[in-house]
Amino acid sequence: MKIDLRSDTLTRPTPEMLQAMFEAKVGDDVFEEDPTINLLEEKSASLFGMDAGLFCPSGTMTNQIAVNVHTRPGDEVILHKLSHLYYYEGGGMMRNSGVSVCLLEGERGMITALDVESHINPADDVHRPLTSMVAVENTMNKGGGAVYDFHELIKIGEVARQHGLTYHLDGARIFNALAVTPQNPADYGKLFDSISVCFSKGLGAPVGSVLLGSKEFIYKARRVRKVLGGGMRQAGYLAAAAIYALDNHLERLNEDHRKAKILGETLKGLPWVEKTLPIDTNILIFETIPNLPAPTVVKALARENLLCMDFDKQSIRMVTHLDFTDEMLDKAVELLKSVRFN
């Protein structure tokens, strides 16, 4: 039995999702004539209480489009130094939009309103870039699936508005956050100028993300998507999978969270584990003891058909997901307790 916990992007469509894809009505999306994509964009926008949406191949593209629309070359974006938007998107912000970045520290990859306010450059200081945008990530991947306190997000938004800054949410795993907090999607829609939502992670669709915002924002975003090569044709087959995921896979996210917590409790009792980060959702990150490098552990587990990722020299990430069954969970617990590193 092969158990793959490297990422929640590794899921494959369920039979029911495949059937929905096969039955999708399609058209040319560049002409805005794909009915299934149009339905997904409308459904997503309505769910978050926002005006419009734009379907894209990836969350990286939706994030990059948001930066490009919200900023001008030479502007500065405030975000955490471990944000996906900066850390995992190949320098896209600088390459695609010519922006500068102000990288903040913060526990588990999260920033505060106080930090944001103290790092906004004076608009009349020509020596420094013009601060124009704030971006946050929820849940926070590098923070072990950490979930922001919504009240802190409100405070950050207030600071952004007071200083005329746009406010973007990288919500790649926003539905994981919503599963464990009292907020609903529309609460986020009221707060942010733009939101990126992925369907290919916890929701289990094979491809795709949607960018949400005002009609004017999405009109501009559509042009940037074309420039970046994201103008798709009969991509309604992919949008159908995302629609199926929205209709059928939201409630089951708590199953992933439950399994992550069981793995975390197992890891806490192992002699080769130094510590684990708190587990809020479906991502768990743990550190190995000083004399045991993370790559050594990853290779040893891989030999036993348990796949995970080393995040750095001493830390490892595991992510639970739709294809990780209870039988696999039991086997993973057994392997973690019995693995040897010789």
N, C-alpha and C positions, 0 to 999 in steps of 0.2 A: 504493500500500500504506500503510495507516494502522497506525502502531505506537504502542500506548498503554502507557506505563510509569509512569503516575501512581500506580497502586496494584495490589496483587495481589487486591483486592476486585472487579476489573473482569472477571474470568473468567466465561465462560458454561459451562453444563453440557455435558459431552461427550455424544455420542449414546448411549453406554452408560449414563451417569448418568441421562439423560432416560428411558431405558427402565426403569431401576430405579425411578424416580419414578412412572412410569405404572403400574407393576405393584404399587405399595405397597398393603398392607392398612392401612386407616385406621379411626379411631373418634374419640370425643370425648376429647381429652386433659385437659380440665378435670375430667372424671370419671375420669381416669387409665385410659381404655379405648382409647387408640390403640396398637395392638400394635407398630407400627413405631417410634413414639417411645419406648415402653417398652424395646424392644430396643436402641435407640441409647443410652439412659440406662444400661442394664445393661452394654452392651458398653464404653462409655467408662469407667464406674466400674471395671469389671474390669480394663481395660487399665492404669489408673493405680493399681490396688490399693486403691481407695477404696470406701466403702460404697454410695454412691448418687449419682445424677446428676439434673439438671433441665435440660430443653431449653428454650432461650429464643430470641427473635428475633435478639438481637445480643450481642456481647461487652460493649458498654456496659451492657446490662441485667444480664448476669451479674455484672459488676464492682459495679454499684450495689446489687444484691441482697446481695452478699457484705458490703459495707460496712454495709448496713442491719441485717443479722443479727448481725454481729460487734460492733457498737458501740451506744452510747446517745447521744442528743443531748447535745452538749457535750464528748464525748470527742475525743481527738486521734489522727490517723492519721499515721504516719511513712512517707514515700515520697520519691522523687526529684522534683525540681521539674518535670522534663520527662515524667513518667509520663503515659501515656494516661489513667489513672484521674483525674488532676487536670487535665491540660493540654487534653484533647480530649473531655471528657464534659460540657461545658456547665455546669460548676459543680454537677453532680449530687450530689456528696458532701455539699456544704453544703445544697443545696436539699432533697434527699430524706431525708437522715439527720441534718442539723443538726450535723455534726461540724466540728471545727477540723483544720487540717493543719499538719504540721511538714515543710517542704520542704527536702530536703537537696541539696547539690551532689554532684558525682561524675563522673568521666571517662566520657564516652559514655553518660550517663544511668543509670549504675549506682552503687549505694550499697554501703557496707561495714558489717560488724558493729561495728567501732569507732565509726563515725559514728552508727549506730543507738543504741548503748549510751550515747553521750555526749549524746543528745538525748531520752532518756526522762525525762519530768517526775517529780519526787518525788511519790509517791502521797499524802503527807501535806501537800502544799503546796496549800491551797485557792485560792490566787491563780492557779494555772495549770491548764489542762485536763488531764484524766486520760488519759494515753497508754494506748491499748487495742489498737492494731493496727499491724502493719507490712505494707506491700505492695511487691512488686517486680514488674518486667515483664521477661519473657524469651521471645523476643528483645526487645531494646529498640529500638523504632521510631525515636525521635529520636536514638538513638546509632548509626544506620546499621545496624540489624539486629544489634547487638552481643549476644554470648552471655556470660552470667555464668559465671564459674568456679564449678563446683558446690560446691567446698569452701568458698567464700565464702558461698554460699547456706546451707550447713550451719551455718556460724558465726553467721549472722544468725538462723537458726532457734533455735540454742542461746540466744542473747541473748533472743529473744522468749519462749522457755519459762521462762527464769530470772526474767523479770519479769512473767509471766502475760499476755503479749500474744498475740493471735491473729496468724496468719501467712498472708497471701493471695498467690497467684501469678496475675498477669495473664498467662496463657499463650496470648495471641492467636496467637502464632507459635511455640508451644512445640515443635511437630514440626520446625520449621526448626532449632531448637537441638539437638534430639535427633539430627538427621541428621548433625551435625558433632561430636558429643561421645560418649563411651563410655557415658553413662548410658542407662537405659531409663525408660519412663513410670512404672513402679512406684517407682523411686527418688525421683521427685518426689512421688508419692502418700504416701510415708512421711514426707516433710519438711513438707508444708503442711497447714494446716487446711482450706483451700479452694483450688480451682484453676478458673480460667476458660479454656476452650479454644474457639477459633474454628474453624469449618469453611469459612467463606466467604473465606478468604485463600489461603494457599498450597495448601490441599487442594482448592480449586476448586469447592466447593459454592455454590449461589446464596444461601442464607440460613442463619443459625443458629449458635448457640454452646451449649455445655453447661457447667453449673456443677457441680462435684464436691465432695463432702465427706462427713461422717458422716450417718447416717440422721436424727439429730435436727436437724442443720444444714439438710439438704435439706427436711425437714418444715416448718421455719420459712421457708425460702427460697421454697417453693411458695406460701405465703400472701403473701409480699412480691411475688412475681411477679404474682399476681392483682391486688394493689393498684396496681401499676405498669402494668396493662393488658396484661400479657404472657400471660394465660391464652388459649391457642389451642385451636381445635377439631380439625378433621381435618388437622392439620399433619404427619401422617406422610409426606406426599409430600415435604416438606422434609427430614424425618429420614432418608428413604430415600437422598437425595442425600448426606447426611453419612456414612451407613453405607457407601455405595459409595466415598466418598472415603477413609475409613479403610482399606477393604479393598484399594484399588487405587492410591492417589495418594501414599502415604508415601515409597516408594522413589524416586520421580521428583523429589523436592525438590532432590536434589543437582544435577539438571540446571539448575534455576533458579540455584543457587549458582554453578555453572560459568559460566553466561552473565553473571551479575553481575560476576564477576571479570574476564572478557574486556572488558566495558564499562569497568570500572575501570582496567584497564591502558591502554585506549585514551585515556581521559580524562587520565591522568597525563602523556601526551606532548603534550597540546594547549597552545598558547600562551595561551589565554584561561582556562585552569583554574589557580587558585592552589594548591589542594591537594584531596586526597580523603581521607575517613575510611577506616580499615581496613575491608575487606569480609569479614565472617564468613559471611553467609548470602545472602539475596536482595535486600537493600536496600543501595543505594549513595547516599551523600551527598557532594557535592563543592562546593567554594567557587569562585566566579568571581574573576577579578583585580579589584582595587579600583575601577578605572574602568569596569567592566562590570557593571551591576546584574543580579541573577539574573532578574528579570522580562523583561529584554530578551532574554536567552538563551532563556528558555522560549517567548517569542513567536516568535523566529526559528526555533526548532526546530519549533514548531507549524505554521508556514507550510510546512514540509517534511514534515508529517504524522508528526512524532515528538513525542508528548505526554509531558510530565513536569511536576513540581510545583516551584515555588519555595517553599522552606521559610522563608526570610527574605530580607533585602535582597541577601545575597551567596551564599546556599546553595541548592542544588537537590537534589531527591530523585528517584531512579529506582528502580522495583521490578520485578524480573523475576517471571514467573509462568507458569502452565500454557498460556496462549494466546500466549506469546511464543516463536515458532519460531526454528529456526536460520537460516532465510531472513531473518526479521525482524532477527535479531542481526547478520547480515552487512550488511544495509541500514542499521541503526542506526549501526554502526561507520563506514560510508561517510559518512553524514550528519554525524556528529560531527566528522569530519575535514574536511568541505567547507563547513560552515555559515558564513554571513557575517552580520555584524551591522550592516548599513547600511540 
